[in-house]
Each structure stands twice: as structure tokens, then as C-alpha cells.
Amino acid sequence: MKTGSADTALATLKDERDVWIFDLDNTLYPAHCDLFTQIEQKMGFYVQKALDLPLDEAKKVQKDYFHTYGTTLNGLMTVNGIDPHDYLAFVHDIDRTVVGPSPELDQALAALPGRKLIYTNASRNHAEQTLDRLGLSHHFEDIFDIADSAFVPKPDMQSYERMMQKLSVDPKRSVFFEDTAKNLAPAHDLGMATVWIATDLSWATAGARQDNSSTLADHIHFSTDDLSAWLKELHLSK
């Protein structure tokens, strides 16, 4: 089940799992669309204004909060008591025209039997707008966003437990797709099959491999840098 290329492993996955849970950003669209750079810029501007800091200091706080608290938002809420809804509305007010329709992924999702869900550390509004740009909204039964998790972000186990409860998810029937490798660890521990959407972003690849080798970490069952192609391979597996 490690490489994602073994036909028998994929066939077993297809036979045993029928709940397909997808992260949004850099998972359902390629990382090179670089929406996150826009969001990251807006994060810096928000911290600058909220904490009345020069921009260079605000960016340092932003990064420190991200690494310490899992998200910049979680740090701002914990340390500074900011309104999360105000923050999310500001940082997700971005140009999504860099993301276009994905007919290949549309077809691959259409052929995927079972429930399809979105699980994101972003806002529902951001997810809905981005899915609309991709032309994929009609595939997904529901979206579990950061507000649904009481603003506790992945990879905190509380977030996964709230997601499973709200969406009535059986982890042993589920497959979780995610670009941030560390976010797959709790899913694995709960019994989900995991698919890492590989990118070259250092913060997303951290923890993806064993001891800096080429071997995938134990919590990653499959890996691909092309979600549409991987799903097509899944459909063709016997």
C-alpha cells in the first residue's frame, strides 16, 4: 500500500472504502496556482493592522504563530483574542482567477462511488468559491471548515474527531487526501487510508519520509503529485 502503484493495493482500497475526504488548498488544485501566496500576504497585512506592527515584524509574528499554534489564526485567537470571522473574511478575499476549471478531475470524481467531502483549515466561503472556480462543487456532499472545528486546526486530533462526528464518518471506510504530510498522521491513527498529494513546499513535505530517506513515512499509504491521474488509476484497478 506504500507506493500507490500496486494494482492489488488500489483494488483493495476501492473495495473496502467508500468515503472520500479531500483537503482543499494545494490538493484539489495544483500548488503552482499559488493561491496561498495571496492568502499569506493578506495574513501579514492583517497581523500588521491588528497588532499595530511594522510589516516585517508582523510577518515574523505570522510565521511564529503558524509554527507554534498550527495556524496563524489559532495564534491570533489564543494570544491576541482576535475575531476569527473578521480574520477569515479578510485573508480569503483574494483573486481566484488563477484557478481554472479542472475537467480531468471532474471526470475522475464523477467516476468515484461513495461520499465525497471537503475537510479544510480554511473557511467555508473560501472552499465554496474555490470549488466553483474548479467546477467541482456538485461532487461534494458537505464541507467541514475551520469554524466547524471550533477553530482548532488540523493536525490537532480534536479537529478530526469533530469532523467525523459532524459528518458521520467511519474512519475505517474513509480515504483522506491531503498535501500537508503531517496532517495525514492523525487520519492514519484513526484508521483512514491516506493519500499524500506531494508538492515541493517545505512546510507541506515535512514528515513525509522516514529519516530523510526516499521511503514514505508509515502514516502515508499512497503518494501522488497528480490527483486526477491517481484517481484514474484507482478506477482501472482490479
Secondary structure as UniProt FT lines:
FT   HELIX           7..16
FT   STRAND          19..22
FT   TURN            25..28
FT   HELIX           31..33
FT   HELIX           35..51
FT   HELIX           55..69
FT   HELIX           72..75
FT   HELIX           76..80
FT   HELIX           84..91
FT   TURN            97..98
FT   HELIX           103..110
FT   STRAND          115..119
FT   HELIX           124..134
FT   HELIX           137..139
FT   STRAND          142..144
FT   TURN            146..151
FT   TURN            154..155
FT   HELIX           157..167
FT   HELIX           171..173
FT   STRAND          174..178
FT   HELIX           181..183
FT   HELIX           184..190
FT   STRAND          193..197
FT   HELIX           202..205
FT   TURN            206..207
FT   HELIX           210..212
FT   TURN            218..219
FT   STRAND          222..224
FT   HELIX           227..236
//
